[in-house]
């Protein structure tokens, strides 16, 4: 059995973490930032190109009938849809990013002040 793990393609959040999403101060609290990250943050143009490459690489590596799992994060679902079009993914919260309660998505200033 071949197990292949793939992280999502480049997301807007990752590409702009130092210039926009994690700006300090920011116009949203950590709970809102987490919801934005989970539900809305999509892929960059580079992320789309990575998915196109991944589509050809995965077919050669795992064949035409892979069993796919994904987290419910928008960027992960977009990666599956673009890299493996037509293949359903079992979506599971077990693949969600590590969550640190209220500290998740806090800026350093917010974290240190609490």
Gaussian input, Z-matrix of N, CA and C with variables (Angstrom, degrees):
# hf/3-21g

backbone

0 1
 N
 C     1     B1
 C     2     B2     1     A1
 N     3     B3     2     A2     1     D1
 C     4     B4     3     A3     2     D2
 C     5     B5     4     A4     3     D3
 N     6     B6     5     A5     4     D4
 C     7     B7     6     A6     5     D5
 C     8     B8     7     A7     6     D6
 N     9     B9     8     A8     7     D7
 C    10    B10     9     A9     8     D8
 C    11    B11    10    A10     9     D9
 N    12    B12    11    A11    10    D10
 C    13    B13    12    A12    11    D11
 C    14    B14    13    A13    12    D12
 N    15    B15    14    A14    13    D13
 C    16    B16    15    A15    14    D14
 C    17    B17    16    A16    15    D15
 N    18    B18    17    A17    16    D16
 C    19    B19    18    A18    17    D17
 C    20    B20    19    A19    18    D18
 N    21    B21    20    A20    19    D19
 C    22    B22    21    A21    20    D20
 C    23    B23    22    A22    21    D21
 N    24    B24    23    A23    22    D22
 C    25    B25    24    A24    23    D23
 C    26    B26    25    A25    24    D24
 N    27    B27    26    A26    25    D25
 C    28    B28    27    A27    26    D26
 C    29    B29    28    A28    27    D27
 N    30    B30    29    A29    28    D28
 C    31    B31    30    A30    29    D29
 C    32    B32    31    A31    30    D30
 N    33    B33    32    A32    31    D31
 C    34    B34    33    A33    32    D32
 C    35    B35    34    A34    33    D33
 N    36    B36    35    A35    34    D34
 C    37    B37    36    A36    35    D35
 C    38    B38    37    A37    36    D36
 N    39    B39    38    A38    37    D37
 C    40    B40    39    A39    38    D38
 C    41    B41    40    A40    39    D39
 N    42    B42    41    A41    40    D40
 C    43    B43    42    A42    41    D41
 C    44    B44    43    A43    42    D42
 N    45    B45    44    A44    43    D43
 C    46    B46    45    A45    44    D44
 C    47    B47    46    A46    45    D45
 N    48    B48    47    A47    46    D46
 C    49    B49    48    A48    47    D47
 C    50    B50    49    A49    48    D48
 N    51    B51    50    A50    49    D49
 C    52    B52    51    A51    50    D50
 C    53    B53    52    A52    51    D51
 N    54    B54    53    A53    52    D52
 C    55    B55    54    A54    53    D53
 C    56    B56    55    A55    54    D54
 N    57    B57    56    A56    55    D55
 C    58    B58    57    A57    56    D56
 C    59    B59    58    A58    57    D57
 N    60    B60    59    A59    58    D58
 C    61    B61    60    A60    59    D59
 C    62    B62    61    A61    60    D60
 N    63    B63    62    A62    61    D61
 C    64    B64    63    A63    62    D62
 C    65    B65    64    A64    63    D63
 N    66    B66    65    A65    64    D64
 C    67    B67    66    A66    65    D65
 C    68    B68    67    A67    66    D66
 N    69    B69    68    A68    67    D67
 C    70    B70    69    A69    68    D68
 C    71    B71    70    A70    69    D69
 N    72    B72    71    A71    70    D70
 C    73    B73    72    A72    71    D71
 C    74    B74    73    A73    72    D72
 N    75    B75    74    A74    73    D73
 C    76    B76    75    A75    74    D74
 C    77    B77    76    A76    75    D75
 N    78    B78    77    A77    76    D76
 C    79    B79    78    A78    77    D77
 C    80    B80    79    A79    78    D78
 N    81    B81    80    A80    79    D79
 C    82    B82    81    A81    80    D80
 C    83    B83    82    A82    81    D81
 N    84    B84    83    A83    82    D82
 C    85    B85    84    A84    83    D83
 C    86    B86    85    A85    84    D84
 N    87    B87    86    A86    85    D85
 C    88    B88    87    A87    86    D86
 C    89    B89    88    A88    87    D87
 N    90    B90    89    A89    88    D88
 C    91    B91    90    A90    89    D89
 C    92    B92    91    A91    90    D90
 N    93    B93    92    A92    91    D91
 C    94    B94    93    A93    92    D92
 C    95    B95    94    A94    93    D93
 N    96    B96    95    A95    94    D94
 C    97    B97    96    A96    95    D95
 C    98    B98    97    A97    96    D96
 N    99    B99    98    A98    97    D97
 C   100   B100    99    A99    98    D98
 C   101   B101   100   A100    99    D99
 N   102   B102   101   A101   100   D100
 C   103   B103   102   A102   101   D101
 C   104   B104   103   A103   102   D102
 N   105   B105   104   A104   103   D103
 C   106   B106   105   A105   104   D104
 C   107   B107   106   A106   105   D105
 N   108   B108   107   A107   106   D106
 C   109   B109   108   A108   107   D107
 C   110   B110   109   A109   108   D108
 N   111   B111   110   A110   109   D109
 C   112   B112   111   A111   110   D110
 C   113   B113   112   A112   111   D111
 N   114   B114   113   A113   112   D112
 C   115   B115   114   A114   113   D113
 C   116   B116   115   A115   114   D114
 N   117   B117   116   A116   115   D115
 C   118   B118   117   A117   116   D116
 C   119   B119   118   A118   117   D117
 N   120   B120   119   A119   118   D118
 C   121   B121   120   A120   119   D119
 C   122   B122   121   A121   120   D120
 N   123   B123   122   A122   121   D121
 C   124   B124   123   A123   122   D122
 C   125   B125   124   A124   123   D123
 N   126   B126   125   A125   124   D124
 C   127   B127   126   A126   125   D125
 C   128   B128   127   A127   126   D126
 N   129   B129   128   A128   127   D127
 C   130   B130   129   A129   128   D128
 C   131   B131   130   A130   129   D129
 N   132   B132   131   A131   130   D130
 C   133   B133   132   A132   131   D131
 C   134   B134   133   A133   132   D132
 N   135   B135   134   A134   133   D133
 C   136   B136   135   A135   134   D134
 C   137   B137   136   A136   135   D135
 N   138   B138   137   A137   136   D136
 C   139   B139   138   A138   137   D137
 C   140   B140   139   A139   138   D138
 N   141   B141   140   A140   139   D139
 C   142   B142   141   A141   140   D140
 C   143   B143   142   A142   141   D141
 N   144   B144   143   A143   142   D142
 C   145   B145   144   A144   143   D143
 C   146   B146   145   A145   144   D144
 N   147   B147   146   A146   145   D145
 C   148   B148   147   A147   146   D146
 C   149   B149   148   A148   147   D147
 N   150   B150   149   A149   148   D148
 C   151   B151   150   A150   149   D149
 C   152   B152   151   A151   150   D150
 N   153   B153   152   A152   151   D151
 C   154   B154   153   A153   152   D152
 C   155   B155   154   A154   153   D153
 N   156   B156   155   A155   154   D154
 C   157   B157   156   A156   155   D155
 C   158   B158   157   A157   156   D156
 N   159   B159   158   A158   157   D157
 C   160   B160   159   A159   158   D158
 C   161   B161   160   A160   159   D159
 N   162   B162   161   A161   160   D160
 C   163   B163   162   A162   161   D161
 C   164   B164   163   A163   162   D162
 N   165   B165   164   A164   163   D163
 C   166   B166   165   A165   164   D164
 C   167   B167   166   A166   165   D165
 N   168   B168   167   A167   166   D166
 C   169   B169   168   A168   167   D167
 C   170   B170   169   A169   168   D168
 N   171   B171   170   A170   169   D169
 C   172   B172   171   A171   170   D170
 C   173   B173   172   A172   171   D171
 N   174   B174   173   A173   172   D172
 C   175   B175   174   A174   173   D173
 C   176   B176   175   A175   174   D174
 N   177   B177   176   A176   175   D175
 C   178   B178   177   A177   176   D176
 C   179   B179   178   A178   177   D177
 N   180   B180   179   A179   178   D178
 C   181   B181   180   A180   179   D179
 C   182   B182   181   A181   180   D180
 N   183   B183   182   A182   181   D181
 C   184   B184   183   A183   182   D182
 C   185   B185   184   A184   183   D183
 N   186   B186   185   A185   184   D184
 C   187   B187   186   A186   185   D185
 C   188   B188   187   A187   186   D186
 N   189   B189   188   A188   187   D187
 C   190   B190   189   A189   188   D188
 C   191   B191   190   A190   189   D189
 N   192   B192   191   A191   190   D190
 C   193   B193   192   A192   191   D191
 C   194   B194   193   A193   192   D192
 N   195   B195   194   A194   193   D193
 C   196   B196   195   A195   194   D194
 C   197   B197   196   A196   195   D195
 N   198   B198   197   A197   196   D196
 C   199   B199   198   A198   197   D197
 C   200   B200   199   A199   198   D198
 N   201   B201   200   A200   199   D199
 C   202   B202   201   A201   200   D200
 C   203   B203   202   A202   201   D201
 N   204   B204   203   A203   202   D202
 C   205   B205   204   A204   203   D203
 C   206   B206   205   A205   204   D204
 N   207   B207   206   A206   205   D205
 C   208   B208   207   A207   206   D206
 C   209   B209   208   A208   207   D207
 N   210   B210   209   A209   208   D208
 C   211   B211   210   A210   209   D209
 C   212   B212   211   A211   210   D210
 N   213   B213   212   A212   211   D211
 C   214   B214   213   A213   212   D212
 C   215   B215   214   A214   213   D213
 N   216   B216   215   A215   214   D214
 C   217   B217   216   A216   215   D215
 C   218   B218   217   A217   216   D216
 N   219   B219   218   A218   217   D217
 C   220   B220   219   A219   218   D218
 C   221   B221   220   A220   219   D219
 N   222   B222   221   A221   220   D220
 C   223   B223   222   A222   221   D221
 C   224   B224   223   A223   222   D222
 N   225   B225   224   A224   223   D223
 C   226   B226   225   A225   224   D224
 C   227   B227   226   A226   225   D225
 N   228   B228   227   A227   226   D226
 C   229   B229   228   A228   227   D227
 C   230   B230   229   A229   228   D228
 N   231   B231   230   A230   229   D229
 C   232   B232   231   A231   230   D230
 C   233   B233   232   A232   231   D231
 N   234   B234   233   A233   232   D232
 C   235   B235   234   A234   233   D233
 C   236   B236   235   A235   234   D234
 N   237   B237   236   A236   235   D235
 C   238   B238   237   A237   236   D236
 C   239   B239   238   A238   237   D237
 N   240   B240   239   A239   238   D238
 C   241   B241   240   A240   239   D239
 C   242   B242   241   A241   240   D240
 N   243   B243   242   A242   241   D241
 C   244   B244   243   A243   242   D242
 C   245   B245   244   A244   243   D243
 N   246   B246   245   A245   244   D244
 C   247   B247   246   A246   245   D245
 C   248   B248   247   A247   246   D246
 N   249   B249   248   A248   247   D247
 C   250   B250   249   A249   248   D248
 C   251   B251   250   A250   249   D249
 N   252   B252   251   A251   250   D250
 C   253   B253   252   A252   251   D251
 C   254   B254   253   A253   252   D252
 N   255   B255   254   A254   253   D253
 C   256   B256   255   A255   254   D254
 C   257   B257   256   A256   255   D255
 N   258   B258   257   A257   256   D256
 C   259   B259   258   A258   257   D257
 C   260   B260   259   A259   258   D258
 N   261   B261   260   A260   259   D259
 C   262   B262   261   A261   260   D260
 C   263   B263   262   A262   261   D261
 N   264   B264   263   A263   262   D262
 C   265   B265   264   A264   263   D263
 C   266   B266   265   A265   264   D264
 N   267   B267   266   A266   265   D265
 C   268   B268   267   A267   266   D266
 C   269   B269   268   A268   267   D267
 N   270   B270   269   A269   268   D268
 C   271   B271   270   A270   269   D269
 C   272   B272   271   A271   270   D270
 N   273   B273   272   A272   271   D271
 C   274   B274   273   A273   272   D272
 C   275   B275   274   A274   273   D273
 N   276   B276   275   A275   274   D274
 C   277   B277   276   A276   275   D275
 C   278   B278   277   A277   276   D276
 N   279   B279   278   A278   277   D277
 C   280   B280   279   A279   278   D278
 C   281   B281   280   A280   279   D279
 N   282   B282   281   A281   280   D280
 C   283   B283   282   A282   281   D281
 C   284   B284   283   A283   282   D282
 N   285   B285   284   A284   283   D283
 C   286   B286   285   A285   284   D284
 C   287   B287   286   A286   285   D285
 N   288   B288   287   A287   286   D286
 C   289   B289   288   A288   287   D287
 C   290   B290   289   A289   288   D288
 N   291   B291   290   A290   289   D289
 C   292   B292   291   A291   290   D290
 C   293   B293   292   A292   291   D291
 N   294   B294   293   A293   292   D292
 C   295   B295   294   A294   293   D293
 C   296   B296   295   A295   294   D294
 N   297   B297   296   A296   295   D295
 C   298   B298   297   A297   296   D296
 C   299   B299   298   A298   297   D297
 N   300   B300   299   A299   298   D298
 C   301   B301   300   A300   299   D299
 C   302   B302   301   A301   300   D300
 N   303   B303   302   A302   301   D301
 C   304   B304   303   A303   302   D302
 C   305   B305   304   A304   303   D303
 N   306   B306   305   A305   304   D304
 C   307   B307   306   A306   305   D305
 C   308   B308   307   A307   306   D306
 N   309   B309   308   A308   307   D307
 C   310   B310   309   A309   308   D308
 C   311   B311   310   A310   309   D309
 N   312   B312   311   A311   310   D310
 C   313   B313   312   A312   311   D311
 C   314   B314   313   A313   312   D312
 N   315   B315   314   A314   313   D313
 C   316   B316   315   A315   314   D314
 C   317   B317   316   A316   315   D315
 N   318   B318   317   A317   316   D316
 C   319   B319   318   A318   317   D317
 C   320   B320   319   A319   318   D318
 N   321   B321   320   A320   319   D319
 C   322   B322   321   A321   320   D320
 C   323   B323   322   A322   321   D321
 N   324   B324   323   A323   322   D322
 C   325   B325   324   A324   323   D323
 C   326   B326   325   A325   324   D324
 N   327   B327   326   A326   325   D325
 C   328   B328   327   A327   326   D326
 C   329   B329   328   A328   327   D327
 N   330   B330   329   A329   328   D328
 C   331   B331   330   A330   329   D329
 C   332   B332   331   A331   330   D330
 N   333   B333   332   A332   331   D331
 C   334   B334   333   A333   332   D332
 C   335   B335   334   A334   333   D333
 N   336   B336   335   A335   334   D334
 C   337   B337   336   A336   335   D335
 C   338   B338   337   A337   336   D336
 N   339   B339   338   A338   337   D337
 C   340   B340   339   A339   338   D338
 C   341   B341   340   A340   339   D339

   B1=1.4450
   B2=1.5291
   B3=1.3073
   B4=1.4521
   B5=1.5269
   B6=1.3156
   B7=1.4605
   B8=1.5216
   B9=1.3203
   B10=1.4523
   B11=1.5154
   B12=1.3137
   B13=1.4636
   B14=1.5201
   B15=1.3240
   B16=1.4536
   B17=1.5235
   B18=1.3003
   B19=1.4655
   B20=1.5166
   B21=1.3133
   B22=1.4646
   B23=1.5239
   B24=1.3232
   B25=1.4615
   B26=1.5280
   B27=1.3344
   B28=1.4699
   B29=1.5274
   B30=1.3168
   B31=1.4621
   B32=1.5246
   B33=1.3016
   B34=1.4656
   B35=1.5229
   B36=1.3140
   B37=1.4654
   B38=1.5246
   B39=1.3325
   B40=1.4639
   B41=1.5247
   B42=1.3208
   B43=1.4612
   B44=1.5215
   B45=1.3392
   B46=1.4686
   B47=1.5241
   B48=1.3080
   B49=1.4694
   B50=1.5266
   B51=1.3172
   B52=1.4604
   B53=1.5283
   B54=1.3232
   B55=1.4607
   B56=1.5179
   B57=1.3259
   B58=1.4602
   B59=1.5222
   B60=1.3328
   B61=1.4558
   B62=1.5211
   B63=1.3126
   B64=1.4563
   B65=1.5251
   B66=1.3136
   B67=1.4622
   B68=1.5327
   B69=1.2897
   B70=1.4655
   B71=1.5212
   B72=1.3143
   B73=1.4753
   B74=1.5242
   B75=1.3054
   B76=1.4627
   B77=1.5264
   B78=1.3049
   B79=1.4680
   B80=1.5194
   B81=1.3349
   B82=1.4640
   B83=1.5188
   B84=1.3223
   B85=1.4664
   B86=1.5241
   B87=1.3223
   B88=1.4677
   B89=1.5256
   B90=1.3316
   B91=1.4651
   B92=1.5236
   B93=1.3146
   B94=1.4641
   B95=1.5312
   B96=1.3261
   B97=1.4680
   B98=1.5268
   B99=1.3299
   B100=1.4600
   B101=1.5232
   B102=1.3261
   B103=1.4668
   B104=1.5280
   B105=1.3280
   B106=1.4671
   B107=1.5218
   B108=1.3198
   B109=1.4551
   B110=1.5229
   B111=1.3065
   B112=1.4646
   B113=1.5308
   B114=1.3269
   B115=1.4595
   B116=1.5247
   B117=1.3387
   B118=1.4560
   B119=1.5173
   B120=1.3079
   B121=1.4620
   B122=1.5297
   B123=1.3187
   B124=1.4621
   B125=1.5144
   B126=1.3147
   B127=1.4519
   B128=1.5282
   B129=1.3157
   B130=1.4598
   B131=1.5356
   B132=1.3380
   B133=1.4698
   B134=1.5337
   B135=1.3148
   B136=1.4653
   B137=1.5317
   B138=1.3256
   B139=1.4650
   B140=1.5194
   B141=1.3384
   B142=1.4605
   B143=1.5295
   B144=1.3248
   B145=1.4717
   B146=1.5301
   B147=1.3325
   B148=1.4612
   B149=1.5353
   B150=1.3212
   B151=1.4701
   B152=1.5249
   B153=1.3231
   B154=1.4680
   B155=1.5257
   B156=1.3228
   B157=1.4629
   B158=1.5248
   B159=1.3281
   B160=1.4575
   B161=1.5241
   B162=1.3275
   B163=1.4675
   B164=1.5314
   B165=1.3075
   B166=1.4738
   B167=1.5278
   B168=1.3177
   B169=1.4685
   B170=1.5264
   B171=1.3280
   B172=1.4649
   B173=1.5134
   B174=1.3137
   B175=1.4576
   B176=1.5304
   B177=1.3125
   B178=1.4660
   B179=1.5248
   B180=1.3219
   B181=1.4618
   B182=1.5200
   B183=1.3314
   B184=1.4685
   B185=1.5176
   B186=1.3178
   B187=1.4626
   B188=1.5155
   B189=1.3079
   B190=1.4649
   B191=1.5271
   B192=1.3147
   B193=1.4604
   B194=1.5225
   B195=1.3201
   B196=1.4678
   B197=1.5296
   B198=1.2910
   B199=1.4633
   B200=1.5159
   B201=1.3318
   B202=1.4587
   B203=1.5267
   B204=1.3256
   B205=1.4622
   B206=1.5274
   B207=1.3139
   B208=1.4659
   B209=1.5235
   B210=1.3187
   B211=1.4633
   B212=1.5292
   B213=1.3286
   B214=1.4603
   B215=1.5338
   B216=1.3248
   B217=1.4648
   B218=1.5240
   B219=1.3243
   B220=1.4626
   B221=1.5272
   B222=1.3274
   B223=1.4705
   B224=1.5243
   B225=1.3261
   B226=1.4667
   B227=1.5288
   B228=1.3214
   B229=1.4674
   B230=1.5272
   B231=1.3302
   B232=1.4679
   B233=1.5221
   B234=1.3223
   B235=1.4620
   B236=1.5192
   B237=1.3332
   B238=1.4709
   B239=1.5211
   B240=1.3167
   B241=1.4657
   B242=1.5274
   B243=1.3284
   B244=1.4599
   B245=1.5279
   B246=1.3224
   B247=1.4635
   B248=1.5294
   B249=1.3218
   B250=1.4647
   B251=1.5297
   B252=1.3312
   B253=1.4653
   B254=1.5293
   B255=1.3129
   B256=1.4547
   B257=1.5177
   B258=1.3294
   B259=1.4603
   B260=1.5101
   B261=1.3114
   B262=1.4677
   B263=1.5287
   B264=1.2967
   B265=1.4670
   B266=1.5164
   B267=1.3174
   B268=1.4580
   B269=1.5198
   B270=1.3204
   B271=1.4619
   B272=1.5225
   B273=1.3294
   B274=1.4634
   B275=1.5227
   B276=1.3012
   B277=1.4661
   B278=1.5271
   B279=1.3221
   B280=1.4603
   B281=1.5297
   B282=1.3187
   B283=1.4586
   B284=1.5256
   B285=1.3143
   B286=1.4658
   B287=1.5183
   B288=1.3221
   B289=1.4558
   B290=1.5213
   B291=1.3102
   B292=1.4634
   B293=1.5198
   B294=1.2952
   B295=1.4644
   B296=1.5221
   B297=1.2994
   B298=1.4620
   B299=1.5321
   B300=1.3237
   B301=1.4592
   B302=1.5143
   B303=1.3154
   B304=1.4586
   B305=1.5267
   B306=1.3264
   B307=1.4634
   B308=1.5285
   B309=1.3176
   B310=1.4542
   B311=1.5244
   B312=1.3232
   B313=1.4598
   B314=1.5178
   B315=1.3305
   B316=1.4621
   B317=1.5271
   B318=1.3090
   B319=1.4577
   B320=1.5257
   B321=1.3210
   B322=1.4670
   B323=1.5267
   B324=1.3241
   B325=1.4569
   B326=1.5240
   B327=1.3490
   B328=1.4652
   B329=1.5252
   B330=1.3028
   B331=1.4541
   B332=1.5278
   B333=1.3314
   B334=1.4580
   B335=1.5317
   B336=1.3201
   B337=1.4666
   B338=1.5289
   B339=1.3389
   B340=1.4685
   B341=1.5116
   A1=108.42
   A2=116.24
   A3=122.39
   A4=109.06
   A5=116.39
   A6=121.77
   A7=107.82
   A8=116.57
   A9=121.93
   A10=108.81
   A11=117.31
   A12=122.35
   A13=109.06
   A14=115.59
   A15=120.89
   A16=108.34
   A17=115.75
   A18=120.65
   A19=107.61
   A20=116.88
   A21=119.54
   A22=110.55
   A23=115.11
   A24=120.58
   A25=109.06
   A26=116.05
   A27=120.09
   A28=111.04
   A29=115.33
   A30=120.85
   A31=110.08
   A32=114.79
   A33=120.71
   A34=109.83
   A35=116.62
   A36=120.89
   A37=111.75
   A38=116.69
   A39=119.75
   A40=111.84
   A41=116.84
   A42=120.56
   A43=112.64
   A44=116.69
   A45=119.77
   A46=112.56
   A47=117.65
   A48=120.03
   A49=113.19
   A50=117.73
   A51=118.90
   A52=112.88
   A53=117.76
   A54=119.79
   A55=114.67
   A56=118.47
   A57=116.83
   A58=113.80
   A59=118.65
   A60=119.52
   A61=112.40
   A62=117.10
   A63=120.85
   A64=112.00
   A65=116.63
   A66=118.49
   A67=110.11
   A68=115.95
   A69=121.04
   A70=108.93
   A71=120.24
   A72=125.11
   A73=110.71
   A74=115.61
   A75=119.52
   A76=109.56
   A77=116.06
   A78=119.37
   A79=115.29
   A80=118.31
   A81=120.63
   A82=110.13
   A83=116.24
   A84=120.21
   A85=110.02
   A86=117.18
   A87=119.98
   A88=112.29
   A89=118.62
   A90=120.16
   A91=110.91
   A92=116.85
   A93=120.54
   A94=110.28
   A95=116.92
   A96=120.56
   A97=110.35
   A98=116.82
   A99=119.77
   A100=110.52
   A101=117.66
   A102=120.83
   A103=111.01
   A104=116.98
   A105=120.47
   A106=110.36
   A107=116.40
   A108=121.62
   A109=111.02
   A110=116.25
   A111=121.41
   A112=111.98
   A113=116.97
   A114=120.65
   A115=115.88
   A116=117.77
   A117=118.99
   A118=115.97
   A119=117.61
   A120=119.78
   A121=110.01
   A122=113.88
   A123=120.15
   A124=111.80
   A125=114.55
   A126=121.29
   A127=111.79
   A128=115.06
   A129=121.56
   A130=108.07
   A131=117.54
   A132=118.92
   A133=111.60
   A134=116.76
   A135=119.94
   A136=110.24
   A137=116.77
   A138=120.85
   A139=112.14
   A140=117.00
   A141=120.07
   A142=110.98
   A143=116.90
   A144=120.39
   A145=110.81
   A146=116.77
   A147=120.05
   A148=110.31
   A149=116.87
   A150=120.92
   A151=111.35
   A152=116.64
   A153=119.82
   A154=110.17
   A155=116.22
   A156=120.01
   A157=110.51
   A158=116.13
   A159=121.28
   A160=111.17
   A161=116.99
   A162=120.90
   A163=110.39
   A164=117.50
   A165=119.84
   A166=111.20
   A167=116.79
   A168=119.95
   A169=111.36
   A170=117.94
   A171=120.48
   A172=112.33
   A173=117.08
   A174=118.71
   A175=110.70
   A176=116.46
   A177=120.35
   A178=111.39
   A179=116.10
   A180=120.75
   A181=113.25
   A182=117.75
   A183=121.04
   A184=114.01
   A185=117.92
   A186=119.90
   A187=112.16
   A188=114.70
   A189=120.58
   A190=114.24
   A191=118.69
   A192=120.09
   A193=112.01
   A194=117.28
   A195=118.67
   A196=111.17
   A197=114.91
   A198=121.19
   A199=105.64
   A200=117.56
   A201=121.74
   A202=111.13
   A203=115.21
   A204=122.79
   A205=107.95
   A206=116.70
   A207=120.52
   A208=109.62
   A209=115.06
   A210=118.73
   A211=107.04
   A212=118.38
   A213=120.40
   A214=113.77
   A215=117.37
   A216=119.49
   A217=109.76
   A218=116.02
   A219=122.36
   A220=111.83
   A221=117.60
   A222=120.48
   A223=112.02
   A224=117.37
   A225=120.63
   A226=110.49
   A227=117.00
   A228=120.67
   A229=111.43
   A230=116.49
   A231=120.02
   A232=110.94
   A233=117.01
   A234=120.73
   A235=110.62
   A236=117.15
   A237=120.53
   A238=110.07
   A239=116.87
   A240=120.64
   A241=112.09
   A242=116.37
   A243=119.98
   A244=113.30
   A245=116.91
   A246=120.22
   A247=112.33
   A248=117.15
   A249=121.71
   A250=110.00
   A251=117.03
   A252=119.18
   A253=111.31
   A254=115.17
   A255=120.20
   A256=114.95
   A257=117.40
   A258=119.79
   A259=109.60
   A260=117.18
   A261=118.83
   A262=110.69
   A263=114.99
   A264=120.52
   A265=108.69
   A266=115.84
   A267=120.05
   A268=106.09
   A269=115.91
   A270=121.32
   A271=108.10
   A272=115.45
   A273=120.04
   A274=111.09
   A275=115.44
   A276=120.94
   A277=111.77
   A278=117.89
   A279=120.89
   A280=111.23
   A281=117.04
   A282=121.56
   A283=112.75
   A284=117.48
   A285=120.38
   A286=110.61
   A287=114.16
   A288=119.88
   A289=109.63
   A290=115.46
   A291=120.86
   A292=109.04
   A293=117.61
   A294=121.66
   A295=108.35
   A296=115.91
   A297=121.32
   A298=111.53
   A299=115.89
   A300=120.62
   A301=111.96
   A302=116.56
   A303=120.81
   A304=112.80
   A305=117.52
   A306=120.35
   A307=112.74
   A308=116.74
   A309=119.53
   A310=109.85
   A311=116.57
   A312=124.79
   A313=113.91
   A314=118.00
   A315=118.96
   A316=108.77
   A317=115.94
   A318=118.82
   A319=107.15
   A320=118.05
   A321=120.59
   A322=110.18
   A323=117.38
   A324=120.65
   A325=110.83
   A326=117.51
   A327=120.89
   A328=111.31
   A329=116.37
   A330=120.49
   A331=111.36
   A332=116.76
   A333=120.15
   A334=112.39
   A335=117.56
   A336=119.46
   A337=112.47
   A338=117.22
   A339=120.30
   A340=109.14
   D1=132.81
   D2=179.00
   D3=-102.69
   D4=123.51
   D5=177.35
   D6=-107.09
   D7=124.38
   D8=-179.69
   D9=-122.64
   D10=124.83
   D11=178.22
   D12=-108.48
   D13=134.30
   D14=179.90
   D15=-132.50
   D16=127.80
   D17=173.40
   D18=-82.94
   D19=155.66
   D20=179.63
   D21=-59.17
   D22=156.75
   D23=177.10
   D24=-68.70
   D25=172.79
   D26=-176.13
   D27=-57.86
   D28=126.23
   D29=179.27
   D30=-101.07
   D31=161.46
   D32=177.16
   D33=-59.49
   D34=-39.83
   D35=179.63
   D36=-60.09
   D37=-47.02
   D38=-179.51
   D39=-67.27
   D40=-38.99
   D41=-176.58
   D42=-71.47
   D43=-26.06
   D44=-175.03
   D45=-119.58
   D46=20.52
   D47=-172.74
   D48=-59.38
   D49=-29.49
   D50=-177.50
   D51=-94.99
   D52=-9.53
   D53=-176.32
   D54=-118.13
   D55=-16.82
   D56=-178.28
   D57=-143.62
   D58=-61.31
   D59=-171.55
   D60=-60.68
   D61=-38.97
   D62=-178.86
   D63=-104.14
   D64=27.18
   D65=179.35
   D66=-58.35
   D67=152.87
   D68=-177.15
   D69=-134.56
   D70=117.61
   D71=-0.87
   D72=-77.07
   D73=159.79
   D74=178.78
   D75=-120.10
   D76=161.03
   D77=-174.63
   D78=-81.29
   D79=10.50
   D80=179.08
   D81=-140.31
   D82=157.46
   D83=178.21
   D84=-85.67
   D85=177.86
   D86=-175.04
   D87=-65.99
   D88=-34.54
   D89=178.02
   D90=-66.00
   D91=-42.32
   D92=177.98
   D93=-66.30
   D94=-39.20
   D95=178.45
   D96=-61.81
   D97=-40.76
   D98=178.79
   D99=-64.66
   D100=-43.23
   D101=178.45
   D102=-62.73
   D103=-42.07
   D104=176.60
   D105=-60.27
   D106=-46.20
   D107=-178.45
   D108=-62.02
   D109=-43.66
   D110=-175.88
   D111=-71.41
   D112=-45.62
   D113=-167.79
   D114=-100.15
   D115=-26.12
   D116=-171.15
   D117=-117.80
   D118=-29.09
   D119=-173.60
   D120=-67.45
   D121=118.97
   D122=-179.38
   D123=-105.02
   D124=-159.69
   D125=-175.78
   D126=-95.54
   D127=153.37
   D128=173.81
   D129=-81.14
   D130=168.78
   D131=172.98
   D132=-56.10
   D133=-37.42
   D134=176.35
   D135=-63.22
   D136=-39.33
   D137=177.19
   D138=-61.03
   D139=-39.07
   D140=176.43
   D141=-63.02
   D142=-42.58
   D143=177.87
   D144=-64.18
   D145=-37.52
   D146=177.26
   D147=-61.70
   D148=-38.70
   D149=178.65
   D150=-65.99
   D151=-38.60
   D152=177.57
   D153=-62.21
   D154=-43.88
   D155=177.14
   D156=-64.12
   D157=-43.52
   D158=-177.52
   D159=-61.22
   D160=-36.18
   D161=179.48
   D162=-56.38
   D163=-46.91
   D164=-179.33
   D165=-72.98
   D166=-38.94
   D167=-179.04
   D168=-66.34
   D169=-42.09
   D170=-178.00
   D171=-66.59
   D172=-39.29
   D173=-179.14
   D174=-61.17
   D175=-40.32
   D176=178.12
   D177=-69.24
   D178=-33.03
   D179=-174.92
   D180=-83.35
   D181=-47.58
   D182=-172.15
   D183=-112.98
   D184=-3.89
   D185=179.59
   D186=88.08
   D187=-170.16
   D188=-172.59
   D189=-92.92
   D190=-5.40
   D191=-176.99
   D192=-131.11
   D193=61.84
   D194=179.07
   D195=-75.52
   D196=155.77
   D197=172.09
   D198=-97.73
   D199=122.70
   D200=-168.22
   D201=-116.06
   D202=132.11
   D203=171.70
   D204=-117.17
   D205=147.25
   D206=178.28
   D207=-146.63
   D208=151.86
   D209=169.30
   D210=-76.43
   D211=165.39
   D212=178.71
   D213=-81.73
   D214=5.06
   D215=178.99
   D216=-67.04
   D217=139.16
   D218=-177.18
   D219=-52.24
   D220=-45.34
   D221=-177.06
   D222=-64.86
   D223=-33.77
   D224=177.94
   D225=-72.17
   D226=-43.04
   D227=178.30
   D228=-64.16
   D229=-39.86
   D230=177.06
   D231=-63.43
   D232=-40.46
   D233=178.90
   D234=-61.75
   D235=-44.60
   D236=178.56
   D237=-62.22
   D238=-46.73
   D239=-176.27
   D240=-62.62
   D241=-39.27
   D242=-178.40
   D243=-81.30
   D244=-36.97
   D245=-177.35
   D246=-83.38
   D247=-29.21
   D248=-178.80
   D249=-131.48
   D250=64.04
   D251=-176.11
   D252=-60.60
   D253=134.76
   D254=178.63
   D255=87.64
   D256=-9.03
   D257=179.59
   D258=-96.55
   D259=121.65
   D260=178.04
   D261=-71.02
   D262=145.69
   D263=177.57
   D264=-113.63
   D265=138.66
   D266=169.67
   D267=-78.57
   D268=114.74
   D269=-177.67
   D270=-90.96
   D271=125.86
   D272=-177.74
   D273=-139.94
   D274=136.23
   D275=176.92
   D276=-69.45
   D277=-11.22
   D278=177.38
   D279=-63.24
   D280=-18.85
   D281=179.31
   D282=-99.53
   D283=8.48
   D284=177.74
   D285=-64.18
   D286=157.10
   D287=176.41
   D288=-62.76
   D289=157.72
   D290=174.98
   D291=-57.54
   D292=136.14
   D293=-178.90
   D294=-119.06
   D295=131.46
   D296=-177.16
   D297=-112.60
   D298=41.84
   D299=178.53
   D300=59.03
   D301=-137.30
   D302=-177.90
   D303=-64.83
   D304=-20.72
   D305=-178.46
   D306=-75.96
   D307=-16.97
   D308=-179.31
   D309=-61.66
   D310=128.89
   D311=177.50
   D312=69.81
   D313=13.48
   D314=171.82
   D315=-75.26
   D316=147.19
   D317=170.44
   D318=-73.33
   D319=165.63
   D320=178.89
   D321=-59.38
   D322=-40.29
   D323=-179.79
   D324=-62.71
   D325=-43.69
   D326=177.76
   D327=-63.76
   D328=-41.22
   D329=-179.01
   D330=-65.24
   D331=-46.88
   D332=-178.24
   D333=-69.40
   D334=-28.04
   D335=179.71
   D336=-75.32
   D337=-17.84
   D338=178.38
   D339=-96.61

